[in-house]
């Protein structure tokens, strides 16, 4: 079980809590990642590694917050802050134990995530380390 997907379209928060839909799927072994919802759904209980890298489109001192969530609970957070630049990255990684049916996704809490064109700046990836 492994996947990598990229953010293709421009996205901004809706009421501050938007699940980012990484809609350009590079690899999706096992088909456990759904690009329409932006969520990975566990089908094999075990230990998983997740990582995300999101390019903030900034300017004028803006910030962006992005959380990796498991079943609605924040498990990792990242922030990008504009220091007189137009772009900055928010990144984090985490190892999680998942049960069958658990959902993992990245939630944008504020700011703008940059996607689009042929540049693959923003990604969300994960893979099974070992089943249990």
Phi and psi in degrees as GROMACS dihedral restraints (atoms count N, CA, C in turn):
[ dihedral_restraints ]
;  ai    aj    ak    al  type     phi  dphi    fc
    3     4     5     6     1  -158.2    20    10
    4     5     6     7     1   154.2    20    10
    6     7     8     9     1  -157.7    20    10
    7     8     9    10     1   156.7    20    10
    9    10    11    12     1  -140.0    20    10
   10    11    12    13     1   133.4    20    10
   12    13    14    15     1  -139.4    20    10
   13    14    15    16     1   156.4    20    10
   15    16    17    18     1  -121.0    20    10
   16    17    18    19     1   151.7    20    10
   18    19    20    21     1   -81.7    20    10
   19    20    21    22     1   116.3    20    10
   21    22    23    24     1   -97.2    20    10
   22    23    24    25     1   -43.3    20    10
   24    25    26    27     1   -98.0    20    10
   25    26    27    28     1   156.0    20    10
   27    28    29    30     1   -67.7    20    10
   28    29    30    31     1   139.1    20    10
   30    31    32    33     1  -138.3    20    10
   31    32    33    34     1   147.1    20    10
   33    34    35    36     1  -139.7    20    10
   34    35    36    37     1   162.1    20    10
   36    37    38    39     1   -71.7    20    10
   37    38    39    40     1   148.4    20    10
   39    40    41    42     1  -113.1    20    10
   40    41    42    43     1   112.3    20    10
   42    43    44    45     1    57.4    20    10
   43    44    45    46     1    22.3    20    10
   45    46    47    48     1    81.4    20    10
   46    47    48    49     1    -0.4    20    10
   48    49    50    51     1  -138.1    20    10
   49    50    51    52     1    84.1    20    10
   51    52    53    54     1  -118.2    20    10
   52    53    54    55     1   128.9    20    10
   54    55    56    57     1   -74.0    20    10
   55    56    57    58     1   125.2    20    10
   57    58    59    60     1   -75.9    20    10
   58    59    60    61     1   130.7    20    10
   60    61    62    63     1  -101.2    20    10
   61    62    63    64     1    98.4    20    10
   63    64    65    66     1   -77.9    20    10
   64    65    66    67     1    94.1    20    10
   66    67    68    69     1   -93.8    20    10
   67    68    69    70     1    -4.0    20    10
   69    70    71    72     1  -105.5    20    10
   70    71    72    73     1    92.0    20    10
   72    73    74    75     1   -79.2    20    10
   73    74    75    76     1   125.1    20    10
   75    76    77    78     1   -91.5    20    10
   76    77    78    79     1   -49.7    20    10
   78    79    80    81     1  -140.0    20    10
   79    80    81    82     1   139.9    20    10
   81    82    83    84     1  -149.8    20    10
   82    83    84    85     1    63.6    20    10
   84    85    86    87     1   -68.5    20    10
   85    86    87    88     1   122.7    20    10
   87    88    89    90     1    94.2    20    10
   88    89    90    91     1   -13.5    20    10
   90    91    92    93     1    55.2    20    10
   91    92    93    94     1    39.7    20    10
   93    94    95    96     1   -91.7    20    10
   94    95    96    97     1   -12.2    20    10
   96    97    98    99     1   -97.2    20    10
   97    98    99   100     1   131.3    20    10
   99   100   101   102     1  -109.4    20    10
  100   101   102   103     1   107.5    20    10
  102   103   104   105     1   -66.6    20    10
  103   104   105   106     1   -22.0    20    10
  105   106   107   108     1   -71.3    20    10
  106   107   108   109     1   -34.3    20    10
  108   109   110   111     1  -101.1    20    10
  109   110   111   112     1   -20.6    20    10
  111   112   113   114     1    80.1    20    10
  112   113   114   115     1    12.0    20    10
  114   115   116   117     1  -113.6    20    10
  115   116   117   118     1   141.3    20    10
  117   118   119   120     1   -93.9    20    10
  118   119   120   121     1   128.9    20    10
  120   121   122   123     1  -114.1    20    10
  121   122   123   124     1   120.3    20    10
  123   124   125   126     1   -69.2    20    10
  124   125   126   127     1   133.0    20    10
  126   127   128   129     1  -118.0    20    10
  127   128   129   130     1   -15.2    20    10
  129   130   131   132     1  -125.0    20    10
  130   131   132   133     1   114.0    20    10
  132   133   134   135     1   -59.5    20    10
  133   134   135   136     1   135.5    20    10
  135   136   137   138     1   165.6    20    10
  136   137   138   139     1  -165.0    20    10
  138   139   140   141     1  -101.3    20    10
  139   140   141   142     1   126.7    20    10
  141   142   143   144     1  -122.7    20    10
  142   143   144   145     1   150.5    20    10
  144   145   146   147     1  -110.5    20    10
  145   146   147   148     1   132.3    20    10
  147   148   149   150     1  -127.6    20    10
  148   149   150   151     1   144.9    20    10
  150   151   152   153     1  -144.5    20    10
  151   152   153   154     1   147.2    20    10
  153   154   155   156     1  -143.5    20    10
  154   155   156   157     1   145.4    20    10
  156   157   158   159     1  -137.3    20    10
  157   158   159   160     1   119.1    20    10
  159   160   161   162     1  -126.8    20    10
  160   161   162   163     1   126.1    20    10
  162   163   164   165     1   -85.5    20    10
  163   164   165   166     1   124.5    20    10
  165   166   167   168     1   -87.5    20    10
  166   167   168   169     1   134.0    20    10
  168   169   170   171     1   -96.2    20    10
  169   170   171   172     1   110.6    20    10
  171   172   173   174     1  -114.4    20    10
  172   173   174   175     1  -139.3    20    10
  174   175   176   177     1   115.3    20    10
  175   176   177   178     1   144.3    20    10
  177   178   179   180     1    58.2    20    10
  178   179   180   181     1    39.4    20    10
  180   181   182   183     1    72.9    20    10
  181   182   183   184     1    23.9    20    10
  183   184   185   186     1   -75.3    20    10
  184   185   186   187     1   164.7    20    10
  186   187   188   189     1  -135.5    20    10
  187   188   189   190     1   162.3    20    10
  189   190   191   192     1  -139.4    20    10
  190   191   192   193     1   137.5    20    10
  192   193   194   195     1  -120.3    20    10
  193   194   195   196     1   137.3    20    10
  195   196   197   198     1  -139.7    20    10
  196   197   198   199     1   130.6    20    10
  198   199   200   201     1  -117.1    20    10
  199   200   201   202     1   140.4    20    10
  201   202   203   204     1   -93.0    20    10
  202   203   204   205     1   125.5    20    10
  204   205   206   207     1  -118.0    20    10
  205   206   207   208     1   144.6    20    10
  207   208   209   210     1  -118.3    20    10
  208   209   210   211     1   115.6    20    10
  210   211   212   213     1    51.0    20    10
  211   212   213   214     1    40.4    20    10
  213   214   215   216     1    87.0    20    10
  214   215   216   217     1    -6.2    20    10
  216   217   218   219     1  -102.0    20    10
  217   218   219   220     1   130.9    20    10
  219   220   221   222     1   -68.1    20    10
  220   221   222   223     1   128.2    20    10
  222   223   224   225     1  -116.7    20    10
  223   224   225   226     1   -17.2    20    10
  225   226   227   228     1  -157.6    20    10
  226   227   228   229     1   145.7    20    10
  228   229   230   231     1  -131.8    20    10
  229   230   231   232     1   154.3    20    10
  231   232   233   234     1  -147.9    20    10
  232   233   234   235     1   149.3    20    10
  234   235   236   237     1  -134.9    20    10
  235   236   237   238     1   144.3    20    10
  237   238   239   240     1  -123.6    20    10
  238   239   240   241     1   133.4    20    10
  240   241   242   243     1  -125.2    20    10
  241   242   243   244     1   136.1    20    10
  243   244   245   246     1   -82.2    20    10
  244   245   246   247     1   113.9    20    10
  246   247   248   249     1  -110.4    20    10
  247   248   249   250     1    73.2    20    10
  249   250   251   252     1    59.1    20    10
  250   251   252   253     1    32.6    20    10
  252   253   254   255     1  -123.1    20    10
  253   254   255   256     1   170.4    20    10
  255   256   257   258     1   -97.7    20    10
  256   257   258   259     1   -17.5    20    10
  258   259   260   261     1  -139.6    20    10
  259   260   261   262     1   151.0    20    10
  261   262   263   264     1  -157.4    20    10
  262   263   264   265     1   160.9    20    10
  264   265   266   267     1  -107.0    20    10
  265   266   267   268     1   145.8    20    10
  267   268   269   270     1  -118.1    20    10
  268   269   270   271     1   125.2    20    10
  270   271   272   273     1  -142.6    20    10
  271   272   273   274     1   150.2    20    10
  273   274   275   276     1  -164.3    20    10
  274   275   276   277     1   164.1    20    10
  276   277   278   279     1  -140.4    20    10
  277   278   279   280     1   154.4    20    10
  279   280   281   282     1  -155.8    20    10
  280   281   282   283     1   150.3    20    10
  282   283   284   285     1  -108.8    20    10
  283   284   285   286     1   127.9    20    10
  285   286   287   288     1  -130.3    20    10
  286   287   288   289     1   145.4    20    10
  288   289   290   291     1   -89.5    20    10
  289   290   291   292     1   128.1    20    10
  291   292   293   294     1  -121.8    20    10
  292   293   294   295     1   144.9    20    10
  294   295   296   297     1  -102.9    20    10
  295   296   297   298     1   160.3    20    10
  297   298   299   300     1   -56.4    20    10
  298   299   300   301     1   131.1    20    10
  300   301   302   303     1    96.0    20    10
  301   302   303   304     1   -15.1    20    10
  303   304   305   306     1   -62.9    20    10
  304   305   306   307     1   144.6    20    10
  306   307   308   309     1  -115.6    20    10
  307   308   309   310     1   137.6    20    10
  309   310   311   312     1  -127.5    20    10
  310   311   312   313     1   135.6    20    10
  312   313   314   315     1  -158.0    20    10
  313   314   315   316     1   168.2    20    10
  315   316   317   318     1  -108.1    20    10
  316   317   318   319     1   128.4    20    10
  318   319   320   321     1  -112.3    20    10
  319   320   321   322     1   128.3    20    10
  321   322   323   324     1   -86.6    20    10
  322   323   324   325     1   123.4    20    10
  324   325   326   327     1  -100.0    20    10
  325   326   327   328     1   -10.6    20    10
  327   328   329   330     1   174.3    20    10
  328   329   330   331     1   156.7    20    10
  330   331   332   333     1    86.7    20    10
  331   332   333   334     1  -166.5    20    10
  333   334   335   336     1  -128.2    20    10
  334   335   336   337     1   128.7    20    10
  336   337   338   339     1   -88.5    20    10
  337   338   339   340     1   138.7    20    10
  339   340   341   342     1   -98.0    20    10
  340   341   342   343     1   127.5    20    10
  342   343   344   345     1  -139.5    20    10
  343   344   345   346     1  -169.6    20    10
  345   346   347   348     1    98.3    20    10
  346   347   348   349     1   173.3    20    10
  348   349   350   351     1    46.2    20    10
  349   350   351   352     1  -157.1    20    10
  351   352   353   354     1   -90.9    20    10
  352   353   354   355     1     1.0    20    10
  354   355   356   357     1   -84.5    20    10
  355   356   357   358     1   134.0    20    10
  357   358   359   360     1  -106.7    20    10
  358   359   360   361     1    63.9    20    10
  360   361   362   363     1   -76.5    20    10
  361   362   363   364     1   -38.8    20    10
  363   364   365   366     1  -110.2    20    10
  364   365   366   367     1   124.9    20    10
  366   367   368   369     1  -136.6    20    10
  367   368   369   370     1   156.6    20    10
  369   370   371   372     1  -137.6    20    10
  370   371   372   373     1   123.9    20    10
  372   373   374   375     1  -138.1    20    10
  373   374   375   376     1   157.6    20    10
  375   376   377   378     1  -164.9    20    10
  376   377   378   379     1   160.0    20    10
  378   379   380   381     1  -158.7    20    10
  379   380   381   382     1   157.0    20    10
  381   382   383   384     1   -78.1    20    10
  382   383   384   385     1   122.8    20    10
  384   385   386   387     1   -78.0    20    10
  385   386   387   388     1   -51.1    20    10
  387   388   389   390     1  -162.9    20    10
  388   389   390   391     1   144.1    20    10
  390   391   392   393     1   -79.2    20    10
  391   392   393   394     1   160.0    20    10
